[in-house]
């Protein structure tokens, strides 16, 4: 191993040790399962904002999104980023404070727990279905994070993919098991800072290596449609496609996913002071806009670097997901200090992946240990045993995710997009209805959850597969979200209205929000 590689490895190792250290330092604060899952609702506004967005972005921000921009031009990447930025802001604006107040009022500290208690707490079906949806979609989502880590080390050091992926997973498991939600949120805050530094270092070096932004945009001007938000372009196939109103709406629909993301909603529920959510919203929205804009620009610069032979030529978006890794490797060749900077960039990629994987692990573990074992099946246990069950669940889910991530050729962006659609369609309409429509009942919520989640699978594997390239070939989140919302309204109106106790609680929450 070269000296520069050793320096890079040292920088990454220091970063990993710090993450584990955070887990150890807060481990003693977990006295109850509520502490383990929600940190005792003690998060400050900055940690809430940055940990929510770091857990949201995942490896696709530094790997997936630049690759889409590099290989497919601005259309898909930019509309996706615009949709996510809008979704981020609207989620903070309309959902954050409401779910914080409501969840505190009914003493709910997981999303399935919130659904069940919001609609009366009589039906275990809501808890069961919500917990199963979280497990079904979070395991492949977590697997995509582990895969990104494996790709990182494999591309950088020539390591065996499986070995690299497992080592990364073990680090995440350790601090999740030790520190729970507080460790995850604190490390996510640190990781968001590292991600930001990595993005700007890469953009600075890339611009210099490509001989300035004028040269960058001159290189891509010759690719018809590459810089056009209404035309898709495939570098691999040298082909352009129309990007009209329906594809734009389909891609913007990424923003709808925010309303149903358990790991983001938990941050809203955990903030110490609900009145500081306004500050959190501003911090989060600004960070998301800047970070995604820079990520898309890295993809555009990446084309110039690829054309100039500075980085390898990529045959697909999946292969191009190592663009930021390859840029970091080029930087590290300029000396010891640049090698350390390259290590920071790679730590940023690792941070983007770990910050999402840890949150997903915790949410999935809470669904198994709290919502399924204790609430659905009625297994009684002490606070200490409950925490240990949560920790065992983290390990068990990780093992399954590692198994699913064994294919190094899987696309991080595509896996994330499917899981994102699953949560957005299954939970998003239910969350909005629960918070804003008093007439929503348990039957409607359950119908919306099942129909939205099922439609994601149906649209993805039946409609899009059969009608690829037609107007029906749109992102599955959009039709599934609409279907889920329709089912909630129709079934709620056709079945018994909520009990007075439930509607009274809704009114009390509304009054507190308006106070």
N, C-alpha and C positions, 0 to 999 in steps of 0.2 A: 504494500500500500504506500502511495506517495505521501510526502510531507503535507501537501495541501489537503489530501483526503483525510489524513489524521487530524488536521486542524478542524476541518468541517465536522468530522465525527465527534471531536471534543466539544464543539459548540452545541451540537445537537444533544450530546450526552448531558451537558450542563443544564440545558433546557428541560430534559426529561427528569433529571434529579430534582430540579426546582418544583416541577409538577407533583412528584411523589412527596416532596417535603411539605407542600401545601396540604396534601391529603392527610399526612401524619399530624400536622399542626392543628387541624380542626376536628380530628377524629374524636377527641374527648368531649366535643360539644353535642354529640348525638346521644341524647338521653332517651328519646322516644322515637317511634316510627315517623311521627310528624316532623321531628327535627331532621331525620334522615332524608325524608322525601321533599320537605319544603323549607328547611333551614329555620324553622320557628318563625317564619314571616319577619325576618330581620335584615333583608337586603337593602342596601342604600341605593339611591337613584342612579348613580353612575355604574355600579356593579349590575344593577337590574338591566339597564340599557345595553351595556356592552356585552354582558353574558348572554342576553336574549339574542342579540344579533350575531354573536360569534357562534352560538349553538345553531342558529338558523343557516348560516352561510356554508359551512362544511367544506370538504375538499373541492367541491365543484366551483367555489369562488376563485381559487388560485389554480385549479387544474381544468375543471370542466368548462367553465365559461370562457376563458381565454382560448381553449381549443375550438369551441364552437365559433367564436369570432374569427379565428385564424383560418379554419377550413371552410366556413360557410358565410363569411362576410358579416356585415352589420345587422342585417334584418332580424334573424332569429335571436342573436345574442342581445341586441339592443332592446327589442320589444320585450324580451324576457326580463331584462334588467329594469325597464320602465314599469312593467307590471308588478315586479317585486317591490320596487321603491314605493309605488302607490299603495300596494297592499300593506307594506310595513307601516306607513303613516296612518292609514285608515284603521288598522288593527289597534295601534296605540291610542288613536283618537276616540274610537267608539267602544272598544272591547276592554282595554286594560283596566280602567278604573271601575267599570261595572263588575267585571268578574272578580276583582280584588275585594270589593265591598260585599258582593253576593256570596262568594266562597267563605269569607270570614263570618258572615251572618249565619250561614247554615253549617259552619265548621267542617268544610270539605277541604282536603289537601291533596287530592289527585283528581284528574279530569273525570274518570268514571264515577268517582265518589260525588263530584259536583253534579253530574247529570242525575244520579239517583236521588240525592237529597233535594235537588231543585224541584223534582217532580213528585215529591212526597215520600220517597224512601221505601215504598211498599213492594215495588217490583225489583227482583234481583236480575231480571232479564236485561235491563239497561246496563247494570254493572258488568254482567257477563259478556254481552255483545261488545260494549265499549272496550273492555279489557282485551278481548280476543282480537279486535281490530288493531289495537296498539301493538300487540305481540306480532300479528301477521305482517304489518307494514314496517314496524321498527326493526325487526331482525334483518331483512334485506337492506334496509337503510343503513343500519350499523355495519353490515357486511361491506357496503360500498365504501364506508370510511376506512375499514381495515384494508380493503383492496387498495385504496389510494396510498396508504402508508407503505404497503408492500411494493407498489410501483415506484414510490419515491426511493427507497433504499436499494431496490433491485437495479434501477436505472443509474443511480449514483455510484454505488460501490460494486456493482456486478454480483451482488449477493443473490442467493437463492430466494425467489419470490416468497415462498411459503415461510421460510425462516424469518425473513424481514417482516412479513405481515404479522406473524405470531409474536415476535418481540415487541412490536408496537402495540399490539392488542394487550399484552401483559401489563405494560406500563399504564394504560388506560384503566384496566381492571383494578390495579393496585390502588390508585388514588380514589376510584369510585367506591370500592369496597371499604376503604378506610374512612373517608370523609363524607360520603353521601352528597346531598344537595349543596351544602356550604362549600365543600371542596370543588364540586363541579362548577358552581357559579363563580368562585374566586379564580379558579384556573382558567375559566372561560374569559374572564376579564383580562387576565394577563395575556392569554392567547390572542385576544382581539388586538392588543397593542403590538404584539409580535407580528401578526398578520398585516397590520397597517404599515409597519416598518418595511416588511418584505415587499409589499406591493410597490411602495415608492422607490425602494432601491432598485427593483427590477425595471421599473419604468424609466428611471434615470439612466441606468446602464444601457438598456435597450435602445433608448433614443440616441445615446452617444454612439453606440456600435453601428446603428443604422444611418449615421451621419445626419442626424437632425430630423425633426418631424416633417420638414419639407420633402426630404428624401423618402421618408416612410409613406407619405400619402401619394407621392409621385409613383412609387412602385405599385401601389394598388389601384391607381386610376385606370390602368390598362385592363383591369379585370371588370368587365361589364357587370354592373349590379353589385359589386363588392361594397361600395360606399353608399348604396341606395337602401333606405329603410323599407322600400316597397318591392325590392327584388332580392331573392335569395341567390347565393352564388356558391357553387361547390368547387373548391380548389382541386379536390381529388378527381372530379369528373370534368372539370373545365366547362361547367354548364350553369346557365342561369334559369331561374324560375320566377314566376310572378308571385308577389307577396301582397295580395289584396286585403280587403276589409275583413274577411272571415279568418284568414290566417293570422292577421294582426290581433283580432279579438281573441282568437284561440291562444296565442302566445301571451297576451296581456293577462289571460285568465290565471297565470301563475300567481298573481296577486291574491286571488280568492283563497289560495291554500293557507294563508296566514291565519285565517279565522278558525282553523281546525288543528293547528300544530300544538300537540300536547306539551312539548318541551319549551315552547315560547309562552304559552298560556300559563304554565307553572311559574314563570318569572313574574308575570303580572300578579299572580296570587300571592307571591312571596315577599313583595316589597313591604318595608316596615311602615312607611308613611304614604298613604294613597294620594296625598296632596302633592307629593313630589314626582308623580308620574308625568306631569307636564314637562318637567326638566328632562326626565328619562326619554320622553317622546322626541324631544328636539335633538338630543345627543344621538339617539338611535337612528333617526331619519337622516341626519346629516352624514353619519358614518356610512350608512348603507348606500346612499347616492354616490359618495366619493369612491368608496371601495369597489363598487360594481362598475363605475365609469372607468376606473383605472384598470380593472380586470379585462374589460372589453378592449381597451387601448393596448394592453399587453398582447392580446391576440392579433391586433392589426400590426403592431411592431414585429410580432413573431413572424409574420409573412415576409417582411423585408429581411429579417435575419435568416430565414430559411432560404430565400432567394439569393442572398449574399453568401451562402455556404457557412455562415457562422454557427447555425444549429442544423441538425439533420433534416432531411426532407421527410415529411409525414404523409402516409397514404390514407389515413382516416382520422376522424375526430378523436376516436379512442386512442390512437397512437400519439396524436398531438397533445394529449393531456399531460405529457412530460415536458412541454415547452418551457415551463418555468424552472424545471429541474435542469434542463439543458442550458438555460441562461445562467443559472447559478454555477454550473460546472465551468462555463466559459469565464465567468468572473473570477473563480478560484484559481485560475491559471496565471493570474497577474501578480501573484506574490502571497506572502503569509497573511497580511492584513486583509486583502481581498478574499482570501480563502476563508477567513473568519466571517467576513461579511456574507460570503456564499453560504456558510453554515447557518447564519441568522435567517437568510432567505428560506433555506430548506426547513429550518425550525418553524418558520411561518407557515409553510405548507403543512407540516406536521400539526401545528396548532389549529389550522383551519379544519383539519380532519378530526383531531382529538376533541375539539370543542363541541362538535356535534355528536360524535360517537358516545362520549361520556353522558351527555344529556339523554340520548336515546336509550342507552343502557339503563339509566336510572328510572326513566319513565316506564320502560318495559318491565323492569324488575318490580316496580310498585304495582303494576297491573297483575302480575302473577302472585306476589306474596301478600299484598293487601287486598286487592279487589277480587281476585279469584279464590285464593286459599281461605282468607279470613272472612270476607264479606259474603261471597257467593256460596261457598261450601260450609261456612259457619265454624271454622276451626278456631278455637279460642287459644290464645297464647299470651305470655307476658310481653312487656315492651322489649326486654332484652332478646327474647326468642324471636320477636317480630323483626328486629334489626338484623339478626343473624340470618333469618329466612330471606330478607331482602338482599343481603350480601351473597348468599348462595345462588339466588336468582340471577344476580349480575353475572356470576361466573358461568352458570348454565347457559344463559342467553348468548354470552360471548363465545362459548364453544360452538354453538349452532351457527353463529354469524361467521366464525372462522372457517367452518366447513363450507358455507355458501360462498365465501370469498376466495376459494381456492383457485378459481380461474383468473389468471392474470390479464386476460384479454377482455374482461367485462368493462363496460363503459360506466364510469362514475356518474356522468351527467344523466344517462338514460335510466339508471337504477333509481337515482334520486328523483327524477321527474315522475316516475311511476308511484313511488312511495308518497311523494308530495301530493299527487292527485288523490291517492287513497285517503289520506288524512283530511285533505281539504274538502272532499266530497262527503265523507262519512260524518265528520265532526263539525265542519264549518257552518252548514245550515242549522244544525242543532244548537250550536253555541249562540248564534245570532237570534234564533227564535227564543231560546231560553232567557236571554238577556233583555229582549225588546218586545216580545209578544206574550202578554199575560195569559191568553187563551190556549197557548201550547200545553198539551198534556203528555203523559208518559207514552201513550200509544202512538201519538204523532211523532214524538222524538225517536222512538224505537223504529218506526216505519221509515223515517227520514235517514236514520243512521244505516239501516240495512240496505235500503234502495240506493242510496248514494254510493256506498262501498261496493255493492254488486255491480252497479252501472260502470264503475271504473274498469272492472275486469271485462265486462261485456263489450264496452266500447273499444278498449285497448286490443283485445284478442279476437274479437269477432268483426266489429264494424270497421275498424281501421285496417285490419288484416285483409278484409274482403274488398274494401273500397279505397285502397291506398292510391294517393294521387288525385282523388276527387274532393269535392267540397265537404265530404264527410270525414276526411282524413284530418281531423282537428284534435287538439290536446284533450284527452279524456276528462280532465278536471271540469271543463266548461259544461258539457251536457250532463255529467254526473251531479254537479253542484245544483243545477237547475232541477233535475229530477228529484234529488233529496229534498229541496225546498218545497216543491209541489206536494210531495207525499206528506211532509210535516203539516202543511196547511190543510190539505184535504182530510187526512185521517183525524187530525185534531178536531175539525169541525163536525165530522161524522160520528165522533165518539163523545163520551161523557166529559163535561167541562171539569177543570181542576177543582179540587175541594177548596172551601173558603180559607182554610189555614194556609194553603199554598199561595193563593192570590193575595192574601193579607201580607205574607212575607214579601211577595213581589212589590207590593205598594210601599212597604216599609223601606226596602232597598232603594226604590225610586225616590222616596222622600229624603233619604240620607244623601243620595247623589245630588239632589237639588238644593240641599241645605247650604 
